[in-house]
Structure formats: C-alpha cells, structure tokens
Amino acid sequence: MTSENQFQGRSVQRIGSPTHLAIVTPDDTTDLGHVPQMIYVGVAGTLRVTTLGGETVATPSLQAGWHPLEICRIHATGTTATDIMVAW
C-alpha cells in the first residue's frame, strides 16, 4: 500500500490547522494511509521513519509534542517514542 499524498503538486507552504487526526501504531511493513503534515509524540523517543523521498532513518530522540514531518511510514522496529498521532 502506498501513502496517499494529497499535498502533491501544492505549494510547500501549508500554514493552518489540519482537518484530520489519527492514532498510529508503528508498523514495519505498512505505509500510513495519508501523508501527515505533522506528527505528535506523546512520550519522547526515537522514530524510525520512511520519508517521501524513500530514505529510512531513525530520528534523534524527539521531545513530546508536535513535529512538522511528512513521511509515509513509522516503523515499529527502532521506534521508542509512544502515543503517536498524525495530522493532515
């Protein structure tokens, strides 16, 4: 499954509140249903993600709060952050 990128072809500048929220269970094989504008981390930790450009990386430890990341997958393996939510 591929993440739907509803922002493709739009200007990079997307200021404003998202209209959708979803709780995420990290998964090593399944893409997110939508490309998020932001990711919320409830409990600080590392996120192992796959970017829209195809790179799979582990972030440095992210503090709890909102982070402006546009990714297509949050992996279970290598992710230590919890209480993850995405907004688009």
C-alpha positions in Angstrom: 0.0 0.0 0.0 1.3 3.5 -0.8 0.6 6.6 1.2 -1.8 9.0 -0.4 0.0 12.3 -0.8 -2.8 14.9 -1.0 -0.2 17.7 -0.9 1.5 16.6 -4.2 1.5 19.5 -6.6 0.7 22.0 -4.0 2.9 24.8 -2.6 5.2 23.6 0.2 3.8 26.3 2.5 0.8 24.8 4.3 0.0 27.0 7.3 -3.1 26.3 9.2 -4.7 23.6 11.2 -5.0 20.1 9.9 -8.5 18.7 9.4 -7.8 15.1 10.3 -6.1 13.2 13.2 -5.3 9.6 13.6 -3.6 7.5 16.2 -0.7 5.5 14.8 0.5 2.0 15.7 4.1 1.8 14.2 4.3 -1.0 11.6 7.4 -2.2 9.7 5.5 -3.2 6.5 2.5 -0.9 6.2 2.5 2.7 5.0 0.4 5.4 6.6 -3.0 5.9 5.0 -2.2 9.6 4.4 0.9 11.7 4.3 0.8 13.8 7.5 1.6 17.5 7.9 2.6 16.9 11.5 3.3 14.1 13.9 2.5 14.2 17.6 4.8 12.3 20.0 3.2 11.8 23.5 6.2 10.2 25.1 9.7 11.3 24.0 11.8 8.8 22.0 13.2 7.9 18.6 11.0 7.5 15.5 12.3 5.2 12.7 10.5 6.5 9.6 10.5 6.2 5.8 10.4 9.6 4.2 8.5 10.6 1.0 11.9 10.5 -0.7 12.4 6.8 0.2 15.0 7.2 2.9 14.6 5.1 6.1 16.1 6.9 9.1 15.9 6.9 12.8 15.4 10.4 14.2 17.3 11.6 17.2 15.2 11.4 20.3 12.1 13.7 19.7 10.6 15.5 22.7 6.9 15.1 23.4 4.9 17.5 21.2 4.1 18.3 17.6 6.8 17.9 14.8 6.4 19.0 11.2 7.3 15.8 9.4 5.9 14.5 6.1 6.6 10.8 6.0 5.0 7.6 4.6 5.8 5.1 7.3 6.5 4.9 11.0 8.4 1.6 11.7 7.9 -0.5 14.8 11.5 -1.7 14.8 13.7 1.2 16.0 10.8 3.4 17.3 10.9 4.1 21.0 8.5 7.1 21.1 5.0 6.3 22.1 1.5 7.8 22.0 2.0 8.8 18.3 -0.7 10.6 16.4 -0.6 12.1 12.8 -2.4 15.2 11.5 -3.2 16.0 7.8 
